C-alpha cells in the first residue's frame, strides 16, 4: 500500500494551515512529521485520516482516489498525546473495543488483544482499569488499541509529549520494535529533532504549513536542502551569521576569517549565511578552528551538558558543550568553530555547502 498526497492545501478562517503538500508514504515505513508548534503536523494528520477535508489537492491509496472518503471508511487508527482510554473498562476491553465495534468473532478478539498486549508489554495489566496504570502504561494501552485494529495507516500525534522524561525514553526505545513488527504506514508527529533521529525511518520537515524536505532521517539531518530545514532539524536552533566571500576568505561578523578551502573555494564572491549547530561550537581551540570573542549571557546546566548562551557583537550564539560549566553572566568567552562543520546557504536560504558527511556522522555518534 502507498498513500500519496497531491498538493494538499488547507485553509481555515482565511489562515493557511497547509500549503501544497506533496508526499508519498509506503507500507511498512515509519514517517516522522517534524516541526515546531503550529507547523501543520496535526492538520496534515487529520487530512490523512479523513477527519478534515482538504481545501484543495487530492489523496490516493494505491492509485485509488480517497480524497472525499470519510474516516469511518478508511483503514486508519490515531493516537493522541493525551491518554485517551475508556476509564470504566479494563485494559483488555479498551484494547478490544475497536474489534467489538467491528463485530469480530470472540476468538479472534482474544487472540489479537493478547498479541497486542504482549507487543506493548501489558500482558500482566489486562484486568486493571486505565487509572490504575502509570502514565506510560496508559499510553501503551492507547497504542495497543491502535495496533490491534491492524489499520493500514497509524497516526501518532506527539504521543509521548505528556510523559515524564523516564517514561518518554522507555517508550522511545520500544516504539521502533513495535513499528517493525507491524506492516502499516506509521506517521509520527514530534517537535523534537532527537526523537526523529531515534525513531529512524523517514522525516518530513514542516514549517508554517509547508513541506521543506522529506527523506531518510539521517540524510535530512546531515544534508538539509535549505536553512529553514536545517533550523527545523536542529535543537537548539542552528546558529546563523551573515558572511562575505572575498577571494580566498569567508569574512565573519567582527572580522574573523575562514580560509575558503575545499567546497568553500568554489563559491562565487558575495554574501552568504553560515550555519553552525550548537554541539559543533567548542570552548577549546584546535589547529584548524577559528575563534570568536563574546560575552556570556546565561548558562543552563543539564547535568552532563551545558548550554552556553553568548553574544558577540550583534550576534547571539548557543553552544552545547559536555560537562558542567559554571560561567558568570557578563564574563568574556571565546568560542571556536571548525570550518569543516560549517553549513553555507545563499541569500535565499538554499544550501550551497554542507559539512563532510563522515565528520557529521562521527559527531552525532559521539553525542549518543
N, C-alpha and C positions, 0 to 999 in steps of 0.2 A: 504494500500500500504506500502511496505517496500523497501528501497533502500539498497543494500548490495554491499560493495566494498571488493573485494577479492585480497589481496596482491598487491595493486596498486602501481606501481613504475613509475617515470617519470624522464628521463634523457635528458637534453638539452645541446648540445655542450660539452658533456663529464662531465657536472655537474649534480649531483643528486638533483633534486627538491623535489621528493617524494620517500620514501623508504618503500616498503612492508606495505602499509596502509590497514588494515582490519577493517571494520566498518559496522555496520548495523543501519540504521535510520528508525524510524517508523512514519507512518502518524499521524498528529496531535501533533507532538513534535517540540520543539524548541531545536536546537543543536548549541552550540557556539563553533567555532574554535578559540582557544585562543593560542596566541604565539607572539613572537617579530617579527619585520620586517624580511622577508626572511626565515620564519619558514616553509613555504609551504602552508599557508592558501589560497591564491589566486590560486595557482597552483592546489590545491585539488578541489576548487570550479569549475575551468574551466574544469577539467576532469569530475566532476559530471555532468556538464551542457552539455558535449559533444563538447565543443569548442576546446579542445586539446585531442588528443588520448594518452592514457597511453602507456608507453614503454613496460610494462608487467603487468599482472594481468587482472582481469575481473570485470564486474559490472552487477548486475541483478536488475530488478524491479519485485517484486512478483515472483521471481524464473525465470523470462524470461531474457535471455541474451540480454543486450543492449550495450555491450562493444563498438561496432563499429557504433552504431546508431548516425547519425548526429543530431545537436541541433534542427534543424527545425522539426524533427520527434519526439522530446521529449516534454513532458508537463513540461516546465521549464521556470521560469522568474528570472531575475537577476537585482539587484540594486547595483550601484557602489557608491563610496564615492563622486564622482563628481556629480553635479546636471545635469543629462543627460535628458533634455527635449527638445522638438521642440520649439524654441523661437518664431516662427511666428504663432504658433497655440495657441488657448485658452487652459486653463486648462481642460475644458470639452473635447476638441479634443485630447489633449495629453493623457488623460486617456482612451478615446475611441479608440485610434489608433490601438492597437492590435486586438480589436474586429472588426474594419473595415477591416483590412487586412485579417481576417479570414472569412469575408463575413457574419457576424452575422446580423440578422434582426434588423431593426431600433428600434423597440420597446424594444427588448432585450438589445440593446446597451444603450438606455436611462436609462432603469431600473438598469442595472449593473453599469453604470457610476455614477449615483446618489447615489447608495448604497455604492460604494467605496469612493465617495467624503464625504458622511456622516461619514463613518468609520474613515476617515483621517481628519475630521473637515475642509473640503474645500467647504462646501455647498455654502458659500457666495462668493467664489472666481472663480466660474466656467467660467465666461465670461472674466476674466483677462488673459493676457499673462504671461508666467513664469517670465519675467524680472520685472514685477510689484509686484512680491511676495517677501516676506522675504526669507532668506536662508532656514529656517525651513519649510516654506510652499512649496518651490521648491522641497525639498527632500520628503515632504509628497506627492507631485504630482507624483514624480518618483515611490514612494512606492505604491500609488494608482494604477498606471498603471500596476505594477506587480500583485497586488491583484486582479484587475478586470479580469485578464486572467483566474483566478481560476486554476492556474497551480498546479500540484501535488508537485512540488519541487520549492521553492522560496529561492534564494540565495542572501544574503545581505553582500556585501564586504565592511566592515568598513563604513557603510552608514552615520554615524554621525561625522566622523573624521574632516570634513571641516566646521563644525558648531561651533559657539562660545559656551561658557560654558552654558549660559542660555538656548539656543535652544537645546543643547545636553541633558540637564537634562529634558526638557519638553518632548522631543521625547522618551527618555529612559522610562519615566513613562507611555507613551501611547503605546509603542510597545507591551508589554505583553498583553494588552487588544486587540490590533489588531490581534496578533497571536491567541489568544483564540477564536476569532470569525471566524476563518477560519479552514480548516481541512487539510491543506497542511503539508508537511515536510518543516520546516524552518531551514535554515543553516545561521548562523550569524557570521561573522569574526570580531575579535577585538584584539587589543593588550593590553586591559585594564582588569585586573582581576576583578575590581569593577563592570564593565559592565556585565561580565559573571554572577556574583552573583545577580545583579539586575534583569537580564532577566530570571534567573532561568533555568528550563529545564535541559538539559544535557550539559556537557562541555568536549571537546576533547582538551587536551593539546598537542601542537605541538612544536617540536624543530628540526631544521635542516632537515626538511622533514620527520621526524619520529613521529608516534603517541605514546606519552608517557603514556597516560591514558585517559580513557573515562568512564563517568558515570554521575549520578546526580551532578549538580554543587556544592552544599554544601558538598556532600560527598567527591568529588575530592579535594575540598579546605581543608577540615578538615583532610582527611586521604590520602594524596598523597602516591603513592607507591614507589616513588624514589625522590632523591634530585633534579633531573632535572625537574620533575613535580612540586615539591614544589617551586622551583625558578620561574618557569613559572607562577605559580598561587600566586605570592607574589609581591606586589608593595608598597614601593620599594623592590628590590630583597631581599630574605631571607639572614640574617646574618649567616655566616657559619664559624665554627672554628674546627680545629682538636683537639681531646681529647684522653686521655688514660684511659681505665678502669683498675683499680688496686684494687683488693679486693672489699671493700665496698665503693669505691670512684671513681668518674669521675674527672680526673685531667685536668683542663683547661690550655690553654697557660698563662704563667705568674704565675702559681702555685695555682690559685684559685681552690677550690674543691667543688664538689657536692656529697652529700650523695647518694649512689646508692640504693635508696629505691624503693619499688613497682616494676614496669616493668623494671627499671634500674638494679635491683638486679639480674635479670635473664640473663643479658648479660655476656658472657664469657670475661675474661680479654683480653685486646689487644686494638688496635687503632680503633677509630670511628670518625665520624664527627657529630657535633651537629648543629642544625639549630634553629634560633630564628627569628620570624617575627618582623618587626620594631616596631609595636604597642604593642608588649609584653615586650619591654625594658622600664624600669622605671627610673626616676630620684630620687625617694624616696624609701628607703628600706622598706621591710616588714619583718615579723618574719621569713619567710621561704626563702627569696631571698638571692642570692649570689651577691657579688659586684665585679666589675672590674674597676680598676682605669685607666683613659685615659686622653686624651687631645682633646679639641675641635678643629676641623679643620674649619668648617663653619656651620652656622645656617641659614636655609631657613624658613622664617615665611610666612605661607599661610593665616593667619588671625585667624582662630580658632585653628590651629595646627602649630607645629614647627617640621621641620626635622633637627635633630642634627647629624652632621657627626663627628665621633670620631675616633681617632686612639689610640690603646692600644698595645704598642709594634709593632709587625709586622701586627697586625690585624686592619682592617677597619670596623667600625660598623656604622649603621644608626639607630637612634631612632626616632620614630614618637610619639610625646607627645602632649597632649592637651594644649591649651593656647599659649600665646606669651612668648617666652624665648629669650632674647637678650644676648647671650653668646659671649664673645670675643674670636676670634681665638687664640689658644695657651693657653687658660685658662684651669686649671685642672678640671676634672669632674669624677664622679663615676656613672656608670650605673648599674642597678640592674636587675637580671634575676630571675624569678620564675621558679624553676625546673619543676613545673607541666606543663609549656608551652614549654618544650624542645622537638624538634624532634631529633631523633638519627638515623643516617644512617651508614651502614657498609662502608668499604673502597671501595666497588664497587658502592656506591651510592644508595643501596637498603634500604628502610626504615625498621628499626627494632623496633622503639618506636615512637608513636605519642602522643600528649597531650591528656588529658582526653577530651572526646567529649563534655561533658557538660560545662567544663571550656572554651573550644574553642568557643562554640556557644554563651555563655554569653558575651565573649569578643567581638565577631563580632557584636552582637546585640548592645552592648554598643557604638560601633563606629558609628552605623547607627543612 
